[in-house]
Each structure stands twice: as C-alpha cells, then as structure tokens.
Amino acid sequence: MLIETKGISKTFGTGSSAVHANVDINITIPSGMIQGVLGENGAGKSTLMKILSGFIRADSGQILLDGKPVDIRTPVDAIRYGIGMLHQDPLDFPPMHVLDNFMLGQDGRLILDPNKARDELLRLEERFGFSISPESYVDSLTVGERQQLEIMRLLWMGVQILILDEPTTGISAPQKEVLFSTIRSLAQEGKTIIFVSHKLEDVELLCYKVAVFRQGIFVGEMQPPYMTEKLVEMMFNKAISLEKHEPSTMGSVNLKMSSLEIEGYRIHINAGNLELLAGEVIGLSGMEGSGQELLLRCCAGLIRPVAGQLMIGSKNLTGKPYLAFLENNVAFLPASRLEEGLVPGMTLMEHFILAEKSRGFFLDLVDGRTRANDRISEYNIHGTPSTPVESLSGGNQQRALLALLRTPLNVLLLEHPTRGLDIESTIYIWRKLKERCSKGTAIIFISSDLEEILQYSDRILVFFSGRVSPPLEAASTSVDQLGQLIGGKGWEVFSRQGEENAKA
C-alpha cells in the first residue's frame, strides 16, 4: 500500500511555549518498502507516526493511501485503513493471557471464538519462528516477545502498513535478528514498513531508504550506500562523536553482596559476592530475562533475596523494604518510564514537588515552580513546569527522571538509562551520571547495547541462564567476547578459575 503525506503540520501548546512538532511534512513511501525514519529525540518522528496511526490528529495536511485521501481520526480508523503501530512501550495488558491480548481489538463481533484465535496465533508463530505459549501471562514475557505478540495481533487484524517505533530498544541481539527477519519477510509480501529509530546501524542494516527529521522538519532522504557521518550531520546539523572512556576514581565500598541468591518466576540467580565502590560503574549484560533485572531490583529493595546478605555502606539491608533503601540513599530508575518512573497526568512541577522530602503539612507551590524551572534548565528538558510528563519525548522523560533524583546518592540503579535516546542525548545523560560518580555515587546499569556497556563501565557482569560471571574489566573486554559469553560460550574458563581458587 502506497502512503503519502501532504503538508502535515502539528503544534502543541500556544504562544511562546508552543512546540512545532511537525512542520509541512511531505513524504511518499511505496508498497513493499522498509522506510527508515531517523531524527534526534523531539525531532517529530513519533508525532508523525501517531498522526498516521490515529492516536493524534494533525492541525493541517492530508494523508493519502494508494492515491486516495483518507480521514484518520482514531486508531480504529487507522486499523480499518490497514495501518497499525507497534509502540516503543507495548500497549498490552500484562495481567492477561497471551491469547486474550491477541484477541483484543478485533472488529465486527461481540464474542470471538478462542479456539479459532488460538489456531491463528499458532499459525503465525510457526510462520515467523516465534515461540510464545498462548496460556502465558503477558507480564512473564520479555520485551521482544511482547513485540512479537503485538506484530501478530496487528497482522491478524489485516494491517498492510506497519509502523515500528524504536523496536530494537531493550531487546537482545538474537531477538533483533528475529525481528529483522520478520520485517524483511513482510516487506517481500508487499507490506509497507516504517521503521523509526535513533540507531544508525539498525537503519543502515535494514532499511531500503531513510528519511531524516530535525526539529519537526523533514530535512531529506538517503538511499544505500549510506554515509553515517552525513546522516548524523542531517540529524543534528553538526558532527557528533563519542567521548573517550575515562576510568572512575574509586572510593569506599557503597554496596556489598555476600553469597546473594535471587528467585524469579522463571529463573534462580546465584549472584555470589561483589563489592561496589564509590564512583564505580558496573554494567550488566546478557539476553533479556537472564536475571539482570532481578539483581538490580534486589539491590533496590524491590525484591527480597532468598539467600545471602546485602549491605549498603555499613548497614545490613537484607530483606528490608524499598523505603529502607531510599532512606539509605539508594535510587532506582526503571526502563518503563511512564509505567513505573513517572505519573501520567501529572506535570513536571508536581513531580518535582513530590520528589522532595516533605518540609511541612502544606505544599509550597511557589518553591515547587522555582525548583522545577531550575531543574528544567539544568537538565535541558524541553518543557515547562506545567507540561504533563506524558507529552514529553522519550529523551526528555529520561532527563526528567534524572532531574528527580535526590542528592547525595550512595547507589544509583538504572534499567536501560539511554533506552530510545539519540546519540547526543546519550552523551548528555552519561555526562550527568558521571558527575554523580565524581561525588561518590556508585552506579549499576543494564543495557542491551554492548558498545554502551564497554564505553561507560569500569567492570561488567555477564548473565546467562541463571549464571553470573565474575566481574570483567571493561578496558580489556571486547564486543566479541561479550557476545560469546551472552550466547553461552566461554563459561568453562570461569569454572576452571573457580576450581583453582578453591584449591588455593
């Protein structure tokens, strides 16, 4: 299906605070095309995709499908026209079964036949090489599996144009290979794929053509062979390069694990012994669902260990609740910003007021607004104190989460801290995190990006099938070594080392 936009424009807000998210966008995407869409955070990519998929309406302009104008007012209209969107944060119902989620949104019937739906789900799984039990609960699935479920649901609903918003964020390398294989297969069948991303390597590997957005404007397109430097310059209107890795200055022990064991729904983790030093950064790497999230949440007091001991400084907090960890200056930033990190419907100012320790019975709104303006300026958040957090771009939501952190902090625990962020935002976020380290904060973070793990970690822990590697020095570890360990190769070296240490 051929899709065209003619003069699409969208503005949020009024007056001096107005944000021009899309400005006169004209773009054509033929059937069978894998169209890449690149741009910095807040460039207008997601706004245009939400207009095409019916989640918001354009102020002006026109959408044409196969040359015919269409009026898309809601996501239901978009589905009827054959347009479906896979969002960066899956729009599913975690407490429900896979099959129930698969059946959601089907048009034309009040009651669906679950046996027919199950057969169709299994047929699609076989077709694409997926493996998801219809009886599983969605909250037990990995992000990659939730994406697979949503793709199958949209295809069953008859989608001919599939929009994917940052689909490789938070999934493992093997899951990305499965996703890319699925996308190529759909394009060969004549379906139109729009692949929105900030990851240049993903776009260059997968897409037949790339459109670049900057500050709400469509600035141009490029076809293979891609020139990475030119794409970066188009995105930011300047050259961007990664900062050099600077080893942290270590201090006292901020966190200590002793014979720590953690139990999850699917997996038992023997985390063993670890000392995390003030100023140190430890990266956790492994396929999603290998136990990194369990360890991070245990260190935050959100999950209790089944064995072992957890010390924060000189205090034994083993089995203590989340509040005890907060009181001992431990902070946790989840990957799901709007589900666990921020409160949709509340403004930035309200978040900053609630994040501070109470100074009395009544809230000081004047002080809250002043504090909000200071934090917005310090963290370069594109918003105002009255901006609802759900209207911010992913990058600005992440900056808001960092701005909410108290000072001082002993330990900062981060799930995918640069998830969905462009290069410039990633560099900025890590600069702010390193500032924390220079003041004695120790950091443990999860990332599916191996380059990020190596770039910003001092030491690395690799997770595989319930096993945790000894700490690896990041400076002497390569991407290839990490990839092999994540895939289960090379672990016999650690077994031999353990035996030798036991004998000694």
C-alpha positions as CSV (number, residue, x, y, z in Angstrom):
1,M,0.0,0.0,0.0
2,L,1.4,3.4,-1.1
3,I,1.3,6.0,1.7
4,E,1.7,9.8,1.2
5,T,1.6,12.8,3.5
6,K,0.8,16.3,2.1
7,G,1.6,19.3,4.2
8,I,1.2,17.6,7.6
9,S,1.6,20.1,10.5
10,K,1.1,19.7,14.2
11,T,1.7,22.2,17.1
12,F,1.4,21.5,20.8
13,G,0.7,24.4,23.1
14,T,0.1,28.1,22.3
15,G,2.0,31.3,22.4
16,S,5.7,31.4,23.3
17,S,5.5,27.9,24.8
18,A,4.2,26.3,21.5
19,V,6.1,23.4,20.2
20,H,6.0,22.8,16.4
21,A,6.3,19.0,16.3
22,N,5.6,18.7,12.6
23,V,6.0,21.4,10.0
24,D,4.6,20.9,6.5
25,I,5.7,17.2,6.2
26,N,5.6,15.8,2.6
27,I,6.8,12.2,2.3
28,T,6.0,9.3,0.0
29,I,6.5,5.6,0.9
30,P,5.8,2.9,-1.7
31,S,4.4,-0.6,-1.1
32,G,7.0,-3.2,-0.1
33,M,9.3,-0.5,1.2
34,I,11.2,-0.7,4.5
35,Q,11.3,3.1,5.2
36,G,13.7,4.2,7.9
37,V,12.9,7.4,9.9
38,L,15.8,9.0,11.8
39,G,16.0,12.0,14.0
40,E,17.1,13.3,17.4
41,N,14.7,13.0,20.3
42,G,11.9,15.5,19.9
43,A,12.5,15.8,16.1
44,G,8.9,14.9,15.3
45,K,9.2,11.3,14.2
46,S,6.8,9.8,16.8
47,T,4.3,12.7,16.3
48,L,4.0,11.9,12.6
49,M,3.7,8.2,13.3
50,K,0.9,8.9,15.8
51,I,-0.9,11.0,13.2
52,L,-0.7,8.2,10.7
53,S,-1.9,5.7,13.2
54,G,-4.8,7.8,14.5
55,F,-3.5,8.5,18.0
56,I,-3.4,12.3,17.4
57,R,-4.8,14.5,14.7
58,A,-2.8,16.8,12.5
59,D,-3.6,20.6,12.6
60,S,-3.4,20.6,8.8
61,G,-2.4,18.5,5.9
62,Q,-3.6,15.3,4.2
63,I,-2.9,11.6,4.2
64,L,-3.3,9.6,1.0
65,L,-3.4,5.8,0.7
66,D,-2.9,4.4,-2.8
67,G,-3.6,8.0,-4.1
68,K,-6.9,8.4,-2.2
69,P,-7.4,10.9,0.7
70,V,-8.3,9.3,4.0
71,D,-9.6,10.8,7.2
72,I,-7.9,9.0,10.2
73,R,-9.5,10.2,13.4
74,T,-8.8,7.3,15.8
75,P,-6.6,4.1,15.9
76,V,-9.7,2.2,15.0
77,D,-9.9,4.2,11.7
78,A,-6.2,3.5,11.1
79,I,-6.7,-0.2,11.5
80,R,-9.7,-0.2,9.1
81,Y,-7.5,1.5,6.6
82,G,-4.8,-1.1,7.2
83,I,-2.4,1.0,9.3
84,G,-1.0,-0.5,12.6
85,M,1.6,0.8,15.0
86,L,4.0,-1.1,17.3
87,H,4.8,1.4,20.1
88,Q,8.1,1.8,21.9
89,D,6.2,0.9,25.1
90,P,3.9,-2.1,24.3
91,L,0.2,-1.3,24.5
92,D,-0.9,-4.6,26.0
93,F,-2.4,-5.8,29.2
94,P,0.3,-7.6,31.3
95,P,-2.1,-9.3,33.8
96,M,-4.0,-11.1,30.9
97,H,-3.1,-14.2,29.0
98,V,-1.3,-14.0,25.6
99,L,-4.3,-15.4,23.8
100,D,-6.6,-12.8,25.4
101,N,-4.3,-10.0,24.3
102,F,-4.1,-11.5,20.8
103,M,-7.9,-11.3,20.5
104,L,-8.2,-7.7,21.6
105,G,-9.4,-5.1,19.1
106,Q,-10.9,-7.5,16.6
107,D,-13.7,-5.7,14.7
108,G,-17.2,-6.8,13.8
109,R,-18.0,-9.3,16.6
110,L,-19.0,-9.1,20.2
111,I,-17.7,-12.6,21.0
112,L,-14.7,-14.2,19.4
113,D,-14.0,-18.0,19.1
114,P,-10.9,-18.5,21.3
115,N,-10.2,-21.9,19.5
116,K,-10.0,-20.1,16.1
117,A,-7.9,-17.3,17.6
118,R,-5.5,-19.8,19.2
119,D,-5.1,-21.7,15.9
120,E,-4.4,-18.4,14.1
121,L,-1.9,-17.4,16.8
122,L,0.0,-20.7,16.5
123,R,-0.1,-20.5,12.7
124,L,1.5,-17.0,12.8
125,E,4.1,-18.2,15.3
126,E,5.1,-21.1,13.1
127,R,5.3,-18.8,10.1
128,F,7.7,-16.4,11.7
129,G,9.6,-18.8,14.0
130,F,8.2,-17.3,17.2
131,S,7.6,-19.4,20.4
132,I,5.1,-17.9,22.8
133,S,2.6,-20.1,24.8
134,P,-1.0,-18.8,24.4
135,E,-1.6,-19.6,28.1
136,S,1.3,-17.5,29.4
137,Y,0.6,-14.2,31.1
138,V,2.0,-11.2,29.2
139,D,3.8,-9.9,32.3
140,S,6.0,-13.1,32.1
141,L,7.2,-12.3,28.6
142,T,10.3,-10.4,27.6
143,V,10.0,-7.1,25.7
144,G,11.0,-8.9,22.5
145,E,8.2,-11.5,23.0
146,R,5.7,-8.7,23.7
147,Q,6.7,-7.1,20.4
148,Q,6.2,-10.4,18.6
149,L,2.7,-10.8,20.1
150,E,1.7,-7.3,19.0
151,I,3.0,-7.8,15.5
152,M,1.0,-11.0,15.1
153,R,-2.1,-9.3,16.5
154,L,-1.8,-6.4,14.0
155,L,-1.3,-8.8,11.1
156,W,-4.4,-10.8,12.1
157,M,-6.3,-7.5,12.1
158,G,-5.3,-7.1,8.4
159,V,-2.6,-4.4,8.7
160,Q,-0.8,-3.6,5.4
161,I,1.2,-0.7,6.7
162,L,3.2,-1.5,9.9
163,I,4.8,1.3,11.9
164,L,7.6,0.3,14.4
165,D,8.7,2.9,16.9
166,E,12.2,2.2,18.3
167,P,11.6,-1.6,18.1
168,T,15.2,-2.6,18.9
169,T,15.3,-0.7,22.2
170,G,15.7,-3.1,25.2
171,I,15.8,-6.4,23.2
172,S,18.8,-8.7,22.8
173,A,20.9,-9.3,19.6
174,P,19.2,-12.7,18.9
175,Q,15.8,-11.1,19.3
176,K,16.8,-8.3,17.0
177,E,17.8,-10.8,14.3
178,V,14.3,-12.5,14.6
179,L,12.6,-9.1,14.4
180,F,14.6,-8.1,11.3
181,S,13.9,-11.4,9.6
182,T,10.2,-10.9,10.2
183,I,10.3,-7.3,8.8
184,R,12.1,-8.4,5.7
185,S,9.6,-11.2,5.2
186,L,6.6,-8.8,5.5
187,A,8.2,-6.4,3.0
188,Q,8.7,-9.2,0.5
189,E,4.9,-9.8,0.8
190,G,4.2,-6.2,-0.3
191,K,3.5,-4.7,3.1
192,T,4.9,-1.2,3.8
193,I,7.1,-1.0,6.9
194,I,8.0,2.3,8.6
195,F,11.0,1.8,10.9
196,V,11.5,4.6,13.4
197,S,14.8,4.6,15.2
198,H,17.7,6.6,16.6
199,K,20.2,3.7,16.0
200,L,22.1,4.4,12.8
201,E,23.5,0.9,12.5
202,D,20.0,-0.7,12.6
203,V,18.6,1.7,10.0
204,E,21.6,1.2,7.7
205,L,21.4,-2.6,8.0
206,L,17.7,-3.0,7.5
207,C,16.1,-0.1,5.5
208,Y,15.8,0.5,1.8
209,K,15.6,4.3,2.3
210,V,16.0,6.7,5.2
211,A,14.1,9.9,5.9
212,V,15.7,12.3,8.4
213,F,13.8,14.7,10.7
214,R,15.2,17.7,12.6
215,Q,13.2,20.0,14.9
216,G,9.9,19.0,13.3
217,I,11.1,19.4,9.8
218,F,11.7,16.7,7.1
219,V,15.2,17.6,6.0
220,G,15.9,15.0,3.4
221,E,16.3,11.3,2.4
222,M,19.2,8.9,1.7
223,Q,19.5,5.6,0.0
224,P,22.3,3.0,0.2
225,P,25.2,3.1,0.3
226,Y,24.7,5.1,3.5
227,M,27.2,7.7,4.7
228,T,27.0,7.6,8.5
229,E,28.7,11.0,9.0
230,K,26.2,12.6,6.6
231,L,23.2,11.1,8.4
232,V,24.5,12.3,11.7
233,E,25.0,15.8,10.3
234,M,21.5,15.8,8.9
235,M,20.1,14.8,12.3
236,F,21.9,17.3,14.4
237,N,23.1,19.9,11.9
238,K,26.6,19.3,13.2
239,A,29.1,16.4,13.7
240,I,28.8,14.3,16.9
241,S,31.4,12.0,18.3
242,L,31.5,9.8,21.4
243,E,33.5,10.9,24.4
244,K,36.6,8.9,25.4
245,H,36.2,6.5,28.3
246,E,37.5,7.9,31.5
247,P,38.1,5.4,34.3
248,S,36.3,6.3,37.5
249,T,38.1,7.3,40.7
250,M,37.2,4.6,43.2
251,G,36.4,5.2,46.9
252,S,34.9,3.2,49.8
253,V,32.5,0.2,49.5
254,N,29.0,1.5,48.9
255,L,27.3,-1.8,48.3
256,K,28.4,-5.3,49.2
257,M,26.8,-8.6,48.2
258,S,27.7,-11.8,50.0
259,S,26.5,-15.2,48.6
260,L,23.4,-13.5,47.3
261,E,20.7,-15.6,45.6
262,I,17.5,-14.4,44.0
263,E,14.5,-16.3,42.8
264,G,12.3,-15.2,39.8
265,Y,9.3,-16.7,38.0
266,R,11.5,-18.5,35.6
267,I,15.0,-18.4,36.9
268,H,17.2,-18.7,40.0
269,I,20.2,-16.4,40.2
270,N,23.3,-17.1,42.1
271,A,24.8,-13.6,42.2
272,G,27.6,-14.5,44.5
273,N,29.9,-11.9,46.0
274,L,30.5,-8.4,44.9
275,E,31.8,-5.1,46.3
276,L,30.7,-1.9,44.5
277,L,32.9,1.0,45.2
278,A,32.1,4.7,45.4
279,G,32.4,6.3,42.0
280,E,32.4,3.0,40.2
281,V,30.2,2.0,37.2
282,I,29.3,-1.7,36.7
283,G,27.4,-2.7,33.6
284,L,25.1,-5.8,33.5
285,S,24.9,-7.6,30.2
286,G,23.0,-10.6,28.9
287,M,20.0,-11.7,27.0
288,E,16.8,-10.3,28.3
289,G,15.3,-12.4,31.0
290,S,18.7,-13.8,32.1
291,G,18.5,-12.2,35.6
292,Q,19.9,-8.7,35.3
293,E,16.6,-7.1,36.2
294,L,16.2,-9.3,39.2
295,L,19.6,-8.4,40.6
296,L,19.0,-4.7,40.0
297,R,15.6,-4.7,41.8
298,C,17.0,-6.8,44.6
299,C,19.7,-4.1,45.2
300,A,16.9,-1.5,45.3
301,G,14.8,-3.4,47.8
302,L,12.0,-4.2,45.4
303,I,12.8,-8.0,45.5
304,R,13.9,-9.9,48.6
305,P,16.8,-12.3,48.2
306,V,16.3,-16.0,49.1
307,A,19.8,-16.3,50.5
308,G,22.8,-14.3,51.3
309,Q,23.4,-10.7,52.5
310,L,23.1,-7.2,51.1
311,M,24.9,-4.3,52.7
312,I,24.6,-0.6,51.8
313,G,27.6,1.0,53.4
314,S,27.9,-0.4,56.9
315,K,24.2,-1.2,57.1
316,N,22.7,-4.7,56.6
317,L,19.5,-4.1,54.5
318,T,18.9,-7.8,53.6
319,G,15.2,-8.3,53.2
320,K,14.4,-4.7,54.1
321,P,11.6,-2.8,52.1
322,Y,12.2,-0.3,49.3
323,L,11.7,2.6,51.7
324,A,14.7,1.5,53.8
325,F,16.9,1.6,50.7
326,L,15.6,5.0,49.8
327,E,16.4,6.3,53.3
328,N,19.9,5.0,52.8
329,N,20.4,6.9,49.5
330,V,19.7,4.1,47.0
331,A,17.8,5.2,43.9
332,F,16.3,3.1,41.2
333,L,15.3,4.3,37.6
334,P,13.2,1.8,35.7
335,A,13.2,1.2,32.0
336,S,9.4,1.7,31.8
337,R,9.3,5.5,32.3
338,L,5.5,6.0,32.3
339,E,4.6,2.7,33.9
340,E,7.0,2.9,36.9
341,G,9.1,6.0,36.8
342,L,6.6,8.9,36.2
343,V,2.9,9.5,36.8
344,P,0.9,10.2,33.6
345,G,-1.5,13.1,34.1
346,M,0.9,15.0,36.4
347,T,3.0,18.0,35.4
348,L,6.8,18.4,35.8
349,M,6.3,20.8,38.7
350,E,4.1,18.3,40.5
351,H,6.7,15.6,40.1
352,F,9.5,17.8,41.5
353,I,7.4,18.8,44.5
354,L,6.6,15.1,45.3
355,A,10.2,14.0,44.8
356,E,11.4,16.3,47.6
357,K,11.2,15.4,51.3
358,S,8.2,17.0,52.9
359,R,9.0,20.3,54.7
360,G,5.6,20.7,56.3
361,F,1.9,19.9,56.1
362,F,1.2,22.1,53.1
363,L,2.8,22.0,49.7
364,D,4.8,25.1,48.7
365,L,3.8,25.7,45.1
366,V,5.9,28.8,44.7
367,D,9.0,27.0,45.8
368,G,7.9,24.0,43.6
369,R,7.7,26.1,40.5
370,T,11.1,27.7,41.2
371,R,12.7,24.3,41.7
372,A,11.0,23.0,38.5
373,N,12.4,25.9,36.5
374,D,15.9,25.3,37.9
375,R,15.8,21.6,37.2
376,I,14.3,22.1,33.7
377,S,17.2,24.5,32.9
378,E,19.9,22.4,34.5
379,Y,18.9,19.2,32.7
380,N,17.9,20.9,29.4
381,I,14.3,19.4,29.5
382,H,12.2,20.7,26.6
383,G,9.1,21.6,28.6
384,T,7.7,23.9,31.2
385,P,6.7,23.4,34.8
386,S,3.1,22.9,33.6
387,T,3.9,20.3,31.0
388,P,2.3,16.9,31.5
389,V,5.1,14.3,31.6
390,E,3.3,12.0,29.1
391,S,3.6,14.7,26.4
392,L,7.4,14.8,26.7
393,S,9.6,12.9,24.2
394,G,11.4,9.8,25.5
395,G,14.7,11.7,25.8
396,N,13.0,14.4,27.9
397,Q,11.2,11.9,30.1
398,Q,14.6,10.3,30.8
399,R,16.1,13.7,31.6
400,A,13.2,14.4,33.9
401,L,13.7,11.1,35.8
402,L,17.4,12.1,36.3
403,A,16.4,15.5,37.5
404,L,14.1,14.0,40.1
405,L,17.0,12.1,41.8
406,R,18.0,13.4,45.2
407,T,21.5,14.4,46.3
408,P,23.5,12.7,47.7
409,L,23.2,9.2,46.5
410,N,25.2,6.1,47.6
411,V,24.0,3.8,44.9
412,L,22.1,4.5,41.6
413,L,20.5,1.6,39.8
414,L,19.5,2.1,36.2
415,E,17.5,-0.1,33.8
416,H,18.4,0.9,30.2
417,P,19.3,4.5,31.0
418,T,19.6,5.6,27.4
419,R,16.7,3.5,26.0
420,G,15.3,5.2,22.9
421,L,17.7,8.1,23.1
422,D,19.7,9.6,20.2
423,I,23.5,9.9,20.2
424,E,23.6,13.5,21.6
425,S,21.1,12.7,24.4
426,T,23.0,9.5,25.3
427,I,26.2,11.5,25.7
428,Y,24.4,14.1,27.8
429,I,22.8,11.5,30.1
430,W,26.1,9.8,30.8
431,R,27.8,13.2,31.4
432,K,25.3,13.8,34.2
433,L,25.7,10.3,35.5
434,K,29.5,10.7,35.6
435,E,29.0,13.9,37.6
436,R,27.2,11.8,40.2
437,C,30.1,9.4,40.2
438,S,32.6,12.2,40.8
439,K,30.6,13.0,44.0
440,G,30.8,9.4,45.3
441,T,27.8,7.7,43.8
442,A,28.2,4.1,42.6
443,I,26.2,3.0,39.5
444,I,24.9,-0.3,38.3
445,F,23.2,-0.3,35.0
446,I,21.6,-2.6,32.4
447,S,21.9,-2.1,28.7
448,S,21.3,-4.3,25.6
449,D,23.8,-2.1,23.7
450,L,27.2,-3.8,24.1
451,E,29.0,-0.7,22.9
452,E,27.4,1.3,25.7
453,I,28.4,-1.4,28.3
454,L,32.0,-1.2,27.2
455,Q,32.1,2.6,26.8
456,Y,30.8,3.5,30.2
457,S,31.5,0.6,32.6
458,D,34.5,0.1,34.8
459,R,33.6,-3.6,35.3
460,I,31.0,-5.8,33.7
461,L,28.9,-8.7,34.9
462,V,27.6,-11.1,32.2
463,F,24.4,-13.1,32.8
464,F,23.5,-16.4,31.2
465,S,20.8,-19.0,32.2
466,G,21.0,-18.1,35.9
467,R,24.7,-17.8,36.0
468,V,26.7,-14.6,36.7
469,S,30.2,-14.2,35.6
470,P,33.0,-12.8,37.8
471,P,33.5,-9.1,37.3
472,L,35.2,-8.4,34.0
473,E,37.4,-5.4,33.4
474,A,35.7,-3.3,30.7
475,A,39.0,-2.0,29.4
476,S,40.3,-5.5,28.5
477,T,37.0,-6.9,27.2
478,S,35.8,-6.8,23.5
479,V,32.4,-6.8,21.9
480,D,33.1,-10.2,20.5
481,Q,34.0,-11.6,24.0
482,L,30.8,-10.2,25.5
483,G,28.7,-11.5,22.6
484,Q,30.1,-15.0,23.1
485,L,29.5,-15.0,26.8
486,I,25.9,-13.7,26.4
487,G,25.4,-16.6,24.0
488,G,26.7,-19.2,26.5
489,K,30.2,-19.7,25.1
490,G,33.4,-19.4,27.1
491,W,32.0,-20.0,30.5
492,E,34.2,-23.0,31.2
493,V,37.1,-20.6,31.8
494,F,35.2,-19.2,34.9
495,S,34.6,-22.8,36.1
496,R,38.4,-23.6,35.9
497,Q,39.2,-20.3,37.7
498,G,36.8,-21.2,40.5
499,E,38.3,-24.6,40.9
500,E,41.8,-23.2,41.0
501,N,40.8,-20.6,43.6
502,A,39.1,-23.3,45.7
503,K,42.3,-25.3,45.7
504,A,44.4,-22.3,46.6
